[in-house]
Amino acid sequence: MSRIKNIVNDLVKKYDTRNPYELCDFLDIPILYNNLGNIKGLFQNVQESPVIHLNNSLSEDELKPVLAHELGHALLHKEFNVCFLNNYTFCITDKFESEANKFAAHLLIEDKDLDTFSSGYEYVTIEQLSKNFCVPEEFIMYKMRQF
């Protein structure tokens, strides 16, 4: 099992929830809603205090996956400001973004739910799974690669 999936499973077991809003409450990570322009969300570690900013223009369907992604940064990359690294340095942040997406995918899509939805169908598309779980198609692709 992957390191990221283990982190998610431990978190879910400890707090008995996959809801990123509830996990932020348990972990004392404030969520602030701001006008972020074309940025959907970002994680900041301000004086050792984590903060997640979400764009207040996002729809309800967009907020949960973005929050799960930013929570992934808070837990996996708390020592880095990925947004700063991406915009003001030559550091390549693809690895951090990929890990945050994997975290969000494992958090929001439980393996057994993916199996249950897929069973009984001869063919299910990534798009159908994405719509069913209300997550970006990229999250489905991360989950499908693990099988």
LINFENPE-V57835 format. One record per run of one state. SS is the DSSP state (H for helix, E for strand, L for the rest). FROM is the first residue (numbers start at 1). TO is the last residue. Records with the same first field share a line. If there is no record, write none. Layout:
SS = FROM-TO  FROM-TO
This chain:
L = 1-2  16-19  27-29  35-40  47-48  56-59  77-81  89-93  109-110  119-125  134-136  147-147
H = 3-15  20-26  60-76  82-88  94-108  111-118  126-133  137-146
E = 30-34  41-46  49-55
